[in-house]
Amino acid sequence: MAKALLGYVGGSDPRVLAEMRRLQQRVQDLESELVRMQAENDALSAAARHGDSLLDSIDVPKGEPALT
């Protein structure tokens, strides 16, 4: 039984190694995508905050009535 477990766990099947390399590359790609999306989100959040401050700086004492 020990040989079977050792062969199952420690085997160097080329298909398993290729799949592991593929999955590691996929994880790396997803991590890069996450970093890119977080940077894009930060930039959009900063732009939204800047847009809000621009709207706040406009002095409108009273809203105009809607036309009917």
All heavy atoms as a GROMACS GRO file, in nm:
protein
  513
    1MET      N    1   0.082  -0.119   0.000
    1MET     CA    2   0.000   0.000   0.000
    1MET      C    3   0.086   0.125   0.000
    1MET      O    4   0.053   0.224  -0.064
    1MET     CB    5  -0.093  -0.002   0.120
    1MET     CG    6  -0.171   0.124   0.134
    1MET     SD    7  -0.337   0.087   0.184
    1MET     CE    8  -0.399   0.248   0.201
    2ALA      N    9   0.198   0.122   0.072
    2ALA     CA   10   0.287   0.237   0.078
    2ALA      C   11   0.342   0.269  -0.060
    2ALA      O   12   0.354   0.386  -0.096
    2ALA     CB   13   0.401   0.209   0.176
    3LYS      N   14   0.372   0.165  -0.137
    3LYS     CA   15   0.422   0.189  -0.273
    3LYS      C   16   0.314   0.254  -0.359
    3LYS      O   17   0.343   0.344  -0.438
    3LYS     CB   18   0.466   0.057  -0.338
    3LYS     CG   19   0.594   0.002  -0.284
    3LYS     CD   20   0.631  -0.125  -0.358
    3LYS     CE   21   0.756  -0.186  -0.303
    3LYS     NZ   22   0.793  -0.309  -0.374
    4ALA      N   23   0.192   0.213  -0.342
    4ALA     CA   24   0.082   0.272  -0.420
    4ALA      C   25   0.064   0.418  -0.384
    4ALA      O   26   0.047   0.504  -0.472
    4ALA     CB   27  -0.047   0.195  -0.396
    5LEU      N   28   0.068   0.450  -0.256
    5LEU     CA   29   0.055   0.589  -0.213
    5LEU      C   30   0.173   0.673  -0.260
    5LEU      O   31   0.156   0.786  -0.306
    5LEU     CB   32   0.042   0.597  -0.061
    5LEU     CG   33  -0.092   0.552  -0.003
    5LEU    CD1   34  -0.086   0.555   0.149
    5LEU    CD2   35  -0.204   0.641  -0.052
    6LEU      N   36   0.290   0.618  -0.248
    6LEU     CA   37   0.409   0.689  -0.291
    6LEU      C   38   0.405   0.714  -0.441
    6LEU      O   39   0.436   0.823  -0.489
    6LEU     CB   40   0.536   0.610  -0.253
    6LEU     CG   41   0.667   0.683  -0.270
    6LEU    CD1   42   0.672   0.809  -0.185
    6LEU    CD2   43   0.784   0.593  -0.234
    7GLY      N   44   0.362   0.616  -0.516
    7GLY     CA   45   0.351   0.633  -0.660
    7GLY      C   46   0.244   0.733  -0.696
    7GLY      O   47   0.258   0.810  -0.791
    8TYR      N   48   0.136   0.736  -0.619
    8TYR     CA   49   0.026   0.829  -0.649
    8TYR      C   50   0.063   0.972  -0.614
    8TYR      O   51   0.041   1.064  -0.692
    8TYR     CB   52  -0.098   0.786  -0.569
    8TYR     CG   53  -0.214   0.878  -0.589
    8TYR    CD1   54  -0.287   0.879  -0.707
    8TYR    CD2   55  -0.251   0.968  -0.488
    8TYR    CE1   56  -0.394   0.964  -0.726
    8TYR    CE2   57  -0.358   1.053  -0.506
    8TYR     CZ   58  -0.428   1.052  -0.625
    8TYR     OH   59  -0.534   1.137  -0.643
    9VAL      N   60   0.125   0.990  -0.498
    9VAL     CA   61   0.158   1.124  -0.451
    9VAL      C   62   0.286   1.176  -0.515
    9VAL      O   63   0.294   1.290  -0.558
    9VAL     CB   64   0.172   1.125  -0.296
    9VAL    CG1   65   0.221   1.260  -0.246
    9VAL    CG2   66   0.040   1.090  -0.232
   10GLY      N   67   0.388   1.094  -0.522
   10GLY     CA   68   0.518   1.142  -0.565
   10GLY      C   69   0.552   1.114  -0.710
   10GLY      O   70   0.664   1.138  -0.752
   11GLY      N   71   0.457   1.066  -0.785
   11GLY     CA   72   0.486   1.031  -0.924
   11GLY      C   73   0.511   1.154  -1.008
   11GLY      O   74   0.458   1.261  -0.984
   12SER      N   75   0.596   1.138  -1.107
   12SER     CA   76   0.627   1.252  -1.196
   12SER      C   77   0.567   1.227  -1.333
   12SER      O   78   0.636   1.224  -1.434
   12SER     CB   79   0.778   1.270  -1.205
   12SER     OG   80   0.839   1.151  -1.251
   13ASP      N   81   0.436   1.210  -1.334
   13ASP     CA   82   0.363   1.189  -1.459
   13ASP      C   83   0.371   1.318  -1.541
   13ASP      O   84   0.337   1.426  -1.491
   13ASP     CB   85   0.218   1.153  -1.427
   13ASP     CG   86   0.138   1.120  -1.552
   13ASP    OD1   87   0.196   1.114  -1.661
   13ASP    OD2   88   0.016   1.099  -1.538
   14PRO      N   89   0.417   1.312  -1.664
   14PRO     CA   90   0.431   1.434  -1.744
   14PRO      C   91   0.300   1.509  -1.763
   14PRO      O   92   0.298   1.632  -1.769
   14PRO     CB   93   0.484   1.385  -1.878
   14PRO     CG   94   0.521   1.243  -1.861
   14PRO     CD   95   0.463   1.194  -1.734
   15ARG      N   96   0.190   1.436  -1.767
   15ARG     CA   97   0.060   1.504  -1.782
   15ARG      C   98   0.026   1.585  -1.658
   15ARG      O   99  -0.026   1.697  -1.668
   15ARG     CB  100  -0.050   1.402  -1.809
   15ARG     CG  101  -0.033   1.332  -1.944
   15ARG     CD  102  -0.131   1.220  -1.956
   15ARG     NE  103  -0.099   1.120  -1.853
   15ARG     CZ  104  -0.163   1.008  -1.832
   15ARG    NH1  105  -0.268   0.978  -1.904
   15ARG    NH2  106  -0.127   0.924  -1.739
   16VAL      N  107   0.057   1.530  -1.541
   16VAL     CA  108   0.031   1.601  -1.416
   16VAL      C  109   0.120   1.725  -1.407
   16VAL      O  110   0.075   1.833  -1.369
   16VAL     CB  111   0.052   1.508  -1.294
   16VAL    CG1  112   0.044   1.586  -1.164
   16VAL    CG2  113  -0.048   1.394  -1.297
   17LEU      N  114   0.246   1.709  -1.444
   17LEU     CA  115   0.338   1.822  -1.440
   17LEU      C  116   0.296   1.931  -1.539
   17LEU      O  117   0.300   2.050  -1.506
   17LEU     CB  118   0.480   1.776  -1.471
   17LEU     CG  119   0.543   1.682  -1.368
   17LEU    CD1  120   0.680   1.635  -1.416
   17LEU    CD2  121   0.554   1.751  -1.233
   18ALA      N  122   0.252   1.891  -1.656
   18ALA     CA  123   0.207   1.990  -1.755
   18ALA      C  124   0.082   2.062  -1.706
   18ALA      O  125   0.069   2.184  -1.721
   18ALA     CB  126   0.179   1.920  -1.889
   19GLU      N  127  -0.010   1.987  -1.644
   19GLU     CA  128  -0.131   2.049  -1.590
   19GLU      C  129  -0.097   2.145  -1.475
   19GLU      O  130  -0.154   2.254  -1.465
   19GLU     CB  131  -0.227   1.940  -1.541
   19GLU     CG  132  -0.356   1.991  -1.483
   19GLU     CD  133  -0.450   2.054  -1.584
   19GLU    OE1  134  -0.422   2.050  -1.706
   19GLU    OE2  135  -0.551   2.110  -1.541
   20MET      N  136  -0.002   2.106  -1.391
   20MET     CA  137   0.040   2.192  -1.282
   20MET      C  138   0.102   2.321  -1.335
   20MET      O  139   0.072   2.430  -1.286
   20MET     CB  140   0.139   2.120  -1.190
   20MET     CG  141   0.168   2.199  -1.064
   20MET     SD  142   0.286   2.123  -0.952
   20MET     CE  143   0.227   1.957  -0.941
   21ARG      N  144   0.186   2.311  -1.437
   21ARG     CA  145   0.246   2.432  -1.498
   21ARG      C  146   0.139   2.520  -1.559
   21ARG      O  147   0.141   2.642  -1.545
   21ARG     CB  148   0.348   2.391  -1.604
   21ARG     CG  149   0.484   2.356  -1.548
   21ARG     CD  150   0.589   2.349  -1.657
   21ARG     NE  151   0.557   2.247  -1.759
   21ARG     CZ  152   0.594   2.120  -1.752
   21ARG    NH1  153   0.663   2.078  -1.650
   21ARG    NH2  154   0.562   2.037  -1.848
   22ARG      N  155   0.040   2.458  -1.624
   22ARG     CA  156  -0.069   2.534  -1.685
   22ARG      C  157  -0.150   2.608  -1.579
   22ARG      O  158  -0.182   2.726  -1.593
   22ARG     CB  159  -0.160   2.440  -1.765
   22ARG     CG  160  -0.268   2.513  -1.846
   22ARG     CD  161  -0.368   2.416  -1.908
   22ARG     NE  162  -0.454   2.354  -1.810
   22ARG     CZ  163  -0.560   2.415  -1.753
   22ARG    NH1  164  -0.590   2.539  -1.785
   22ARG    NH2  165  -0.634   2.351  -1.664
   23LEU      N  166  -0.179   2.538  -1.470
   23LEU     CA  167  -0.256   2.600  -1.362
   23LEU      C  168  -0.176   2.711  -1.292
   23LEU      O  169  -0.232   2.815  -1.257
   23LEU     CB  170  -0.300   2.494  -1.261
   23LEU     CG  171  -0.405   2.397  -1.311
   23LEU    CD1  172  -0.428   2.284  -1.210
   23LEU    CD2  173  -0.535   2.468  -1.343
   24GLN      N  174  -0.047   2.690  -1.274
   24GLN     CA  175   0.036   2.795  -1.214
   24GLN      C  176   0.039   2.918  -1.304
   24GLN      O  177   0.032   3.031  -1.254
   24GLN     CB  178   0.179   2.743  -1.191
   24GLN     CG  179   0.189   2.646  -1.076
   24GLN     CD  180   0.324   2.580  -1.066
   24GLN    OE1  181   0.402   2.577  -1.162
   24GLN    NE2  182   0.355   2.526  -0.949
   25GLN      N  183   0.047   2.899  -1.433
   25GLN     CA  184   0.045   3.011  -1.527
   25GLN      C  185  -0.089   3.083  -1.522
   25GLN      O  186  -0.096   3.205  -1.525
   25GLN     CB  187   0.075   2.964  -1.669
   25GLN     CG  188   0.080   3.075  -1.772
   25GLN     CD  189   0.190   3.176  -1.742
   25GLN    OE1  190   0.306   3.138  -1.716
   25GLN    NE2  191   0.157   3.303  -1.743
   26ARG      N  192  -0.197   3.006  -1.511
   26ARG     CA  193  -0.331   3.064  -1.504
   26ARG      C  194  -0.346   3.148  -1.376
   26ARG      O  195  -0.403   3.257  -1.380
   26ARG     CB  196  -0.436   2.952  -1.508
   26ARG     CG  197  -0.578   3.000  -1.501
   26ARG     CD  198  -0.618   3.073  -1.627
   26ARG     NE  199  -0.758   3.108  -1.618
   26ARG     CZ  200  -0.810   3.222  -1.662
   26ARG    NH1  201  -0.733   3.309  -1.722
   26ARG    NH2  202  -0.936   3.248  -1.648
   27VAL      N  203  -0.295   3.097  -1.265
   27VAL     CA  204  -0.299   3.172  -1.139
   27VAL      C  205  -0.220   3.302  -1.153
   27VAL      O  206  -0.265   3.409  -1.112
   27VAL     CB  207  -0.247   3.087  -1.021
   27VAL    CG1  208  -0.222   3.172  -0.897
   27VAL    CG2  209  -0.343   2.975  -0.990
   28GLN      N  210  -0.104   3.294  -1.214
   28GLN     CA  211  -0.022   3.413  -1.234
   28GLN      C  212  -0.094   3.514  -1.323
   28GLN      O  213  -0.094   3.634  -1.295
   28GLN     CB  214   0.113   3.373  -1.295
   28GLN     CG  215   0.211   3.486  -1.303
   28GLN     CD  216   0.346   3.439  -1.358
   28GLN    OE1  217   0.354   3.335  -1.424
   28GLN    NE2  218   0.449   3.515  -1.332
   29ASP      N  219  -0.158   3.467  -1.429
   29ASP     CA  220  -0.233   3.556  -1.518
   29ASP      C  221  -0.348   3.623  -1.444
   29ASP      O  222  -0.373   3.743  -1.460
   29ASP     CB  223  -0.288   3.479  -1.639
   29ASP     CG  224  -0.178   3.430  -1.732
   29ASP    OD1  225  -0.064   3.479  -1.722
   29ASP    OD2  226  -0.208   3.340  -1.814
   30LEU      N  227  -0.419   3.545  -1.362
   30LEU     CA  228  -0.531   3.601  -1.286
   30LEU      C  229  -0.484   3.702  -1.181
   30LEU      O  230  -0.550   3.804  -1.159
   30LEU     CB  231  -0.611   3.489  -1.220
   30LEU     CG  232  -0.692   3.401  -1.316
   30LEU    CD1  233  -0.750   3.281  -1.241
   30LEU    CD2  234  -0.801   3.481  -1.383
   31GLU      N  235  -0.371   3.676  -1.119
   31GLU     CA  236  -0.316   3.772  -1.023
   31GLU      C  237  -0.278   3.902  -1.092
   31GLU      O  238  -0.303   4.011  -1.040
   31GLU     CB  239  -0.196   3.713  -0.951
   31GLU     CG  240  -0.233   3.606  -0.850
   31GLU     CD  241  -0.113   3.534  -0.791
   31GLU    OE1  242  -0.002   3.540  -0.849
   31GLU    OE2  243  -0.130   3.470  -0.685
   32SER      N  244  -0.220   3.894  -1.211
   32SER     CA  245  -0.185   4.013  -1.287
   32SER      C  246  -0.310   4.091  -1.326
   32SER      O  247  -0.314   4.214  -1.318
   32SER     CB  248  -0.107   3.976  -1.413
   32SER     OG  249   0.013   3.913  -1.380
   33GLU      N  250  -0.413   4.019  -1.368
   33GLU     CA  251  -0.540   4.082  -1.403
   33GLU      C  252  -0.602   4.152  -1.283
   33GLU      O  253  -0.656   4.262  -1.293
   33GLU     CB  254  -0.636   3.978  -1.460
   33GLU     CG  255  -0.770   4.030  -1.503
   33GLU     CD  256  -0.766   4.110  -1.631
   33GLU    OE1  257  -0.661   4.112  -1.698
   33GLU    OE2  258  -0.868   4.172  -1.664
   34LEU      N  259  -0.592   4.089  -1.167
   34LEU     CA  260  -0.645   4.148  -1.044
   34LEU      C  261  -0.573   4.278  -1.010
   34LEU      O  262  -0.637   4.378  -0.977
   34LEU     CB  263  -0.633   4.049  -0.929
   34LEU     CG  264  -0.679   4.097  -0.792
   34LEU    CD1  265  -0.828   4.129  -0.794
   34LEU    CD2  266  -0.649   3.993  -0.686
   35VAL      N  267  -0.442   4.280  -1.021
   35VAL     CA  268  -0.365   4.400  -0.993
   35VAL      C  269  -0.403   4.510  -1.092
   35VAL      O  270  -0.423   4.626  -1.053
   35VAL     CB  271  -0.213   4.370  -1.000
   35VAL    CG1  272  -0.132   4.498  -1.000
   35VAL    CG2  273  -0.173   4.281  -0.884
   36ARG      N  274  -0.420   4.475  -1.219
   36ARG     CA  275  -0.459   4.574  -1.320
   36ARG      C  276  -0.597   4.631  -1.291
   36ARG      O  277  -0.619   4.752  -1.296
   36ARG     CB  278  -0.456   4.511  -1.460
   36ARG     CG  279  -0.484   4.611  -1.572
   36ARG     CD  280  -0.508   4.541  -1.706
   36ARG     NE  281  -0.629   4.462  -1.708
   36ARG     CZ  282  -0.754   4.513  -1.719
   36ARG    NH1  283  -0.772   4.643  -1.727
   36ARG    NH2  284  -0.859   4.434  -1.721
   37MET      N  285  -0.690   4.543  -1.255
   37MET     CA  286  -0.826   4.588  -1.227
   37MET      C  287  -0.834   4.673  -1.100
   37MET      O  288  -0.910   4.769  -1.092
   37MET     CB  289  -0.920   4.469  -1.218
   37MET     CG  290  -0.940   4.400  -1.352
   37MET     SD  291  -1.047   4.257  -1.342
   37MET     CE  292  -1.205   4.338  -1.339
   38GLN      N  293  -0.752   4.639  -1.000
   38GLN     CA  294  -0.750   4.720  -0.878
   38GLN      C  295  -0.696   4.860  -0.908
   38GLN      O  296  -0.749   4.959  -0.857
   38GLN     CB  297  -0.665   4.652  -0.770
   38GLN     CG  298  -0.735   4.534  -0.706
   38GLN     CD  299  -0.646   4.458  -0.611
   38GLN    OE1  300  -0.523   4.459  -0.622
   38GLN    NE2  301  -0.708   4.389  -0.515
   39ALA      N  302  -0.592   4.869  -0.991
   39ALA     CA  303  -0.538   4.999  -1.028
   39ALA      C  304  -0.640   5.080  -1.107
   39ALA      O  305  -0.658   5.201  -1.085
   39ALA     CB  306  -0.410   4.981  -1.110
   40GLU      N  307  -0.712   5.013  -1.198
   40GLU     CA  308  -0.815   5.081  -1.276
   40GLU      C  309  -0.929   5.128  -1.185
   40GLU      O  310  -0.978   5.240  -1.200
   40GLU     CB  311  -0.869   4.986  -1.383
   40GLU     CG  312  -0.969   5.051  -1.477
   40GLU     CD  313  -1.015   4.956  -1.586
   40GLU    OE1  314  -0.944   4.856  -1.614
   40GLU    OE2  315  -1.122   4.981  -1.643
   41ASN      N  316  -0.966   5.046  -1.090
   41ASN     CA  317  -1.072   5.082  -0.996
   41ASN      C  318  -1.029   5.202  -0.910
   41ASN      O  319  -1.108   5.293  -0.886
   41ASN     CB  320  -1.106   4.964  -0.906
   41ASN     CG  321  -1.227   4.989  -0.820
   41ASN    OD1  322  -1.322   5.051  -0.864
   41ASN    ND2  323  -1.222   4.942  -0.696
   42ASP      N  324  -0.904   5.202  -0.865
   42ASP     CA  325  -0.854   5.315  -0.787
   42ASP      C  326  -0.856   5.443  -0.868
   42ASP      O  327  -0.894   5.549  -0.817
   42ASP     CB  328  -0.712   5.286  -0.737
   42ASP     CG  329  -0.707   5.174  -0.633
   42ASP    OD1  330  -0.814   5.141  -0.577
   42ASP    OD2  331  -0.598   5.120  -0.610
   43ALA      N  332  -0.818   5.435  -0.995
   43ALA     CA  333  -0.819   5.553  -1.081
   43ALA      C  334  -0.961   5.603  -1.103
   43ALA      O  335  -0.987   5.724  -1.099
   43ALA     CB  336  -0.753   5.521  -1.215
   44LEU      N  337  -1.055   5.511  -1.124
   44LEU     CA  338  -1.195   5.552  -1.143
   44LEU      C  339  -1.252   5.611  -1.015
   44LEU      O  340  -1.328   5.709  -1.020
   44LEU     CB  341  -1.278   5.432  -1.189
   44LEU     CG  342  -1.252   5.383  -1.330
   44LEU    CD1  343  -1.325   5.252  -1.355
   44LEU    CD2  344  -1.293   5.488  -1.432
   45SER      N  345  -1.218   5.555  -0.901
   45SER     CA  346  -1.265   5.610  -0.773
   45SER      C  347  -1.211   5.750  -0.751
   45SER      O  348  -1.284   5.839  -0.706
   45SER     CB  349  -1.222   5.519  -0.658
   45SER     OG  350  -1.285   5.394  -0.667
   46ALA      N  351  -1.085   5.770  -0.783
   46ALA     CA  352  -1.025   5.903  -0.768
   46ALA      C  353  -1.092   6.003  -0.862
   46ALA      O  354  -1.120   6.117  -0.824
   46ALA     CB  355  -0.875   5.897  -0.795
   47ALA      N  356  -1.121   5.960  -0.983
   47ALA     CA  357  -1.188   6.049  -1.079
   47ALA      C  358  -1.330   6.082  -1.032
   47ALA      O  359  -1.376   6.195  -1.046
   47ALA     CB  360  -1.192   5.983  -1.217
   48ALA      N  361  -1.398   5.985  -0.973
   48ALA     CA  362  -1.534   6.008  -0.923
   48ALA      C  363  -1.531   6.106  -0.806
   48ALA      O  364  -1.616   6.195  -0.796
   48ALA     CB  365  -1.598   5.876  -0.881
   49ARG      N  366  -1.434   6.091  -0.718
   49ARG     CA  367  -1.422   6.185  -0.606
   49ARG      C  368  -1.392   6.324  -0.657
   49ARG      O  369  -1.446   6.422  -0.607
   49ARG     CB  370  -1.312   6.138  -0.510
   49ARG     CG  371  -1.356   6.028  -0.418
   49ARG     CD  372  -1.256   6.004  -0.307
   49ARG     NE  373  -1.123   5.975  -0.355
   49ARG     CZ  374  -1.080   5.853  -0.388
   49ARG    NH1  375  -1.162   5.752  -0.378
   49ARG    NH2  376  -0.956   5.834  -0.428
   50HIS      N  377  -1.308   6.334  -0.757
   50HIS     CA  378  -1.274   6.464  -0.815
   50HIS      C  379  -1.398   6.525  -0.881
   50HIS      O  380  -1.422   6.644  -0.869
   50HIS     CB  381  -1.161   6.450  -0.917
   50HIS     CG  382  -1.126   6.578  -0.984
   50HIS    ND1  383  -1.067   6.683  -0.916
   50HIS    CD2  384  -1.143   6.621  -1.112
   50HIS    CE1  385  -1.049   6.784  -1.000
   50HIS    NE2  386  -1.094   6.749  -1.119
   51GLY      N  387  -1.478   6.444  -0.948
   51GLY     CA  388  -1.601   6.492  -1.011
   51GLY      C  389  -1.701   6.543  -0.908
   51GLY      O  390  -1.769   6.642  -0.930
   52ASP      N  391  -1.711   6.475  -0.793
   52ASP     CA  392  -1.802   6.519  -0.688
   52ASP      C  393  -1.760   6.655  -0.634
   52ASP      O  394  -1.843   6.742  -0.611
   52ASP     CB  395  -1.806   6.417  -0.574
   52ASP     CG  396  -1.881   6.290  -0.612
   52ASP    OD1  397  -1.955   6.294  -0.713
   52ASP    OD2  398  -1.866   6.190  -0.541
   53SER      N  399  -1.630   6.673  -0.615
   53SER     CA  400  -1.585   6.801  -0.562
   53SER      C  401  -1.608   6.913  -0.663
   53SER      O  402  -1.632   7.027  -0.626
   53SER     CB  403  -1.438   6.794  -0.522
   53SER     OG  404  -1.356   6.771  -0.635
   54LEU      N  405  -1.602   6.880  -0.790
   54LEU     CA  406  -1.630   6.979  -0.894
   54LEU      C  407  -1.777   7.022  -0.887
   54LEU      O  408  -1.808   7.140  -0.895
   54LEU     CB  409  -1.601   6.919  -1.032
   54LEU     CG  410  -1.491   6.986  -1.112
   54LEU    CD1  411  -1.426   6.886  -1.203
   54LEU    CD2  412  -1.547   7.101  -1.190
   55LEU      N  413  -1.867   6.927  -0.869
   55LEU     CA  414  -2.009   6.959  -0.859
   55LEU      C  415  -2.039   7.036  -0.731
   55LEU      O  416  -2.126   7.123  -0.730
   55LEU     CB  417  -2.093   6.831  -0.864
   55LEU     CG  418  -2.094   6.758  -0.998
   55LEU    CD1  419  -2.173   6.628  -0.985
   55LEU    CD2  420  -2.152   6.844  -1.108
   56ASP      N  421  -1.970   7.006  -0.624
   56ASP     CA  422  -1.991   7.076  -0.498
   56ASP      C  423  -1.948   7.221  -0.507
   56ASP      O  424  -2.001   7.306  -0.434
   56ASP     CB  425  -1.917   7.006  -0.384
   56ASP     CG  426  -1.975   6.870  -0.352
   56ASP    OD1  427  -2.093   6.846  -0.389
   56ASP    OD2  428  -1.904   6.788  -0.292
   57SER      N  429  -1.853   7.251  -0.594
   57SER     CA  430  -1.802   7.388  -0.603
   57SER      C  431  -1.896   7.479  -0.682
   57SER      O  432  -1.880   7.601  -0.677
   57SER     CB  433  -1.663   7.387  -0.668
   57SER     OG  434  -1.675   7.347  -0.804
   58ILE      N  435  -1.994   7.426  -0.751
   58ILE     CA  436  -2.089   7.508  -0.826
   58ILE      C  437  -2.192   7.564  -0.728
   58ILE      O  438  -2.256   7.490  -0.653
   58ILE     CB  439  -2.159   7.426  -0.938
   58ILE    CG1  440  -2.055   7.374  -1.036
   58ILE    CG2  441  -2.264   7.510  -1.007
   58ILE    CD1  442  -2.112   7.279  -1.139
   59ASP      N  443  -2.207   7.695  -0.728
   59ASP     CA  444  -2.297   7.759  -0.635
   59ASP      C  445  -2.435   7.772  -0.699
   59ASP      O  446  -2.456   7.854  -0.788
   59ASP     CB  447  -2.242   7.897  -0.596
   59ASP     CG  448  -2.326   7.964  -0.490
   59ASP    OD1  449  -2.390   7.891  -0.413
   59ASP    OD2  450  -2.328   8.088  -0.485
   60VAL      N  451  -2.529   7.691  -0.652
   60VAL     CA  452  -2.667   7.698  -0.701
   60VAL      C  453  -2.753   7.721  -0.577
   60VAL      O  454  -2.776   7.630  -0.498
   60VAL     CB  455  -2.708   7.568  -0.772
   60VAL    CG1  456  -2.852   7.576  -0.821
   60VAL    CG2  457  -2.614   7.539  -0.888
   61PRO      N  458  -2.800   7.844  -0.558
   61PRO     CA  459  -2.874   7.873  -0.435
   61PRO      C  460  -3.010   7.801  -0.429
   61PRO      O  461  -3.054   7.761  -0.322
   61PRO     CB  462  -2.894   8.023  -0.439
   61PRO     CG  463  -2.876   8.063  -0.582
   61PRO     CD  464  -2.785   7.961  -0.643
   62LYS      N  465  -3.077   7.786  -0.540
   62LYS     CA  466  -3.210   7.725  -0.538
   62LYS      C  467  -3.230   7.649  -0.669
   62LYS      O  468  -3.196   7.700  -0.776
   62LYS     CB  469  -3.315   7.835  -0.525
   62LYS     CG  470  -3.456   7.787  -0.520
   62LYS     CD  471  -3.551   7.905  -0.501
   62LYS     CE  472  -3.691   7.866  -0.536
   62LYS     NZ  473  -3.781   7.978  -0.533
   63GLY      N  474  -3.284   7.530  -0.659
   63GLY     CA  475  -3.312   7.454  -0.780
   63GLY      C  476  -3.421   7.517  -0.862
   63GLY      O  477  -3.513   7.582  -0.811
   64GLU      N  478  -3.413   7.506  -0.991
   64GLU     CA  479  -3.515   7.563  -1.078
   64GLU      C  480  -3.634   7.469  -1.086
   64GLU      O  481  -3.617   7.347  -1.084
   64GLU     CB  482  -3.457   7.585  -1.218
   64GLU     CG  483  -3.343   7.687  -1.219
   64GLU     CD  484  -3.289   7.710  -1.359
   64GLU    OE1  485  -3.354   7.663  -1.456
   64GLU    OE2  486  -3.184   7.770  -1.371
   65PRO      N  487  -3.756   7.524  -1.098
   65PRO     CA  488  -3.872   7.436  -1.108
   65PRO      C  489  -3.875   7.365  -1.242
   65PRO      O  490  -3.826   7.415  -1.342
   65PRO     CB  491  -3.991   7.532  -1.094
   65PRO     CG  492  -3.936   7.665  -1.135
   65PRO     CD  493  -3.790   7.665  -1.098
   66ALA      N  494  -3.931   7.248  -1.242
   66ALA     CA  495  -3.942   7.170  -1.366
   66ALA      C  496  -4.050   7.234  -1.456
   66ALA      O  497  -4.150   7.284  -1.408
   66ALA     CB  498  -3.982   7.027  -1.334
   67LEU      N  499  -4.023   7.230  -1.583
   67LEU     CA  500  -4.122   7.283  -1.679
   67LEU      C  501  -4.232   7.179  -1.700
   67LEU      O  502  -4.205   7.060  -1.716
   67LEU     CB  503  -4.054   7.316  -1.811
   67LEU     CG  504  -3.946   7.424  -1.806
   67LEU    CD1  505  -3.880   7.435  -1.942
   67LEU    CD2  506  -4.006   7.557  -1.764
   68THR      N  507  -4.356   7.225  -1.702
   68THR     CA  508  -4.465   7.130  -1.724
   68THR      C  509  -4.539   7.163  -1.850
   68THR      O  510  -4.538   7.268  -1.902
   68THR     CB  511  -4.564   7.131  -1.606
   68THR    OG1  512  -4.613   7.263  -1.587
   68THR    CG2  513  -4.497   7.079  -1.483
   0.00000   0.00000   0.00000
